[in-house]
Amino acid sequence: MHLPRLLQSISELNAPIFILDSGSTDSTIAIGESYGATFLYHPFENHPTQWDYALKNFDIKTPWVIGLDADHIVTPELRERLANFRDKDHQDINGIYFNRKNFFKGRWLKHGSYYPFYQLKLIRYGIGYSDLNENMDHRFVVPGETVIWKDAHILEENLKENKISFWIEKHNRYSDQVAHEEVERIQQIRLQTVKPHFWGSPDGRRARLKQLWWQLPRYVRPMLYFTYRMFFQLGILDGRTGVIFHFLQGFWFRLVIDIKIDEIIQQQKKIEKTDYHKKNEVPKFIITFIILFPLFYYFNIFYFSVTNPGAAHYNAFLASHLNYIRGLRWLLLNSSAQILNWIGFAAITNEYNLLVAGHGVIQLVYSCLGLGVISFFAAFVLAYPKRWKQKIIFLIGGILGIEVLNIARFILLALFWNKRDIRIIDHHTVFNIIIYVVIAISLYFWVKDDKPLNQIDAAN
């Protein structure tokens, strides 16, 4: 379907043509031979290994090689530039980037980070090579200097992808390759060949962006990437067909990869788990938690007593300068009042109370601050055997989440709670039940996402 277009677009160059076949049962070989192509056979593993085999096994005599896929077309402007290309004029460079125009269902994808898109396609033979550290995202690599031909376009359009079931089936296979590759990168088995450099070559910039991508949290990054492509890179201007493509390639494909990464990691955990976990880490975690929880819990009560005027052990300095309990109460009251004012209510506060005009007043006593819940959460997170960076990030996020829910409670109480209902329902009890359920779910997924404990122990 595609090969005649490609071969016709380069026929006027009168250059030797080499085609690596992986077992075609159609007319591929006949078509290629009609254009004078030389064939070799190699069973397909992935694109990088096919290119590596081709570069190492074809009898190439020219100083330069152009690497093209079957669904590429060389534009007349690029063909003319190649026809006038002379090695003696490019002695100081080893590679040249072409500019790609990608088509989906007949539409050129002009936005969404898909244009301009520079690919290293012209390489000095014997110097350039195929990057085998990639499973799916193939690229050539050359040491030394490269240049970019911004006006040298190749067109890429896979006509089989006009049938969406083919596109989905292909990208489902690709997602397997990328997921396994990324797991190997997490385990530092696979490294980058291209040196990441945001201000370097197009491939260097992409290598740096990939580094950032691998650091983003799974399941969040597909939405961030889709939003970036649609709005910051104006993918929405590519019309209905373009939006479909950006959603499938930028969100759906990336989400499937993240799901498969988790599946691979979970499967590896089942294989790698040892009795070390049960015999050593679990008792250690339980003992540490039992010590930390009452320590945090009663320290807060003690600190409240020594910063509360009139208490037997009142400390004026701590009460005036280091009173984190009063600071937390102030933050909760003022945040609740500010949100109420934003949504159209008239709310004011003093040191202990939140008043909403026309609704009533609520008072924030010690039990409203959520310090008991925070003590439980902090003790669990700090006791659990994970790396300290993971603990601190999750702890800070969890405490912020608890207090956001606390603010939501105060807002709802200020607007709807009636003191006459106090015998029927205790809002402290209801809040504690809800918050402990939320914490339990969060801790479950946090623990479930953990690495094998023998790896953690070695890292620590």
PyMOL commands that set and color helices and strands:
alter all, ss='L'
color gray80, all
select helices_A, chain A and resi 3-13+28-34+47-57+76-83+87-90+159-162+164-186+202-215+221-232+235-272+275-306+316-321+324-342+366-368+371-383+388-416+419-421+427-448+453-459
alter helices_A, ss='H'
color red, helices_A
select strands_A, chain A and resi 18-21+38-41+64-66+72-74+95-104+107-108+118-124+129-130+140-141+146-156+347-349+353-356+360-363
alter strands_A, ss='S'
color yellow, strands_A
deselect
rebuild
show_as cartoon
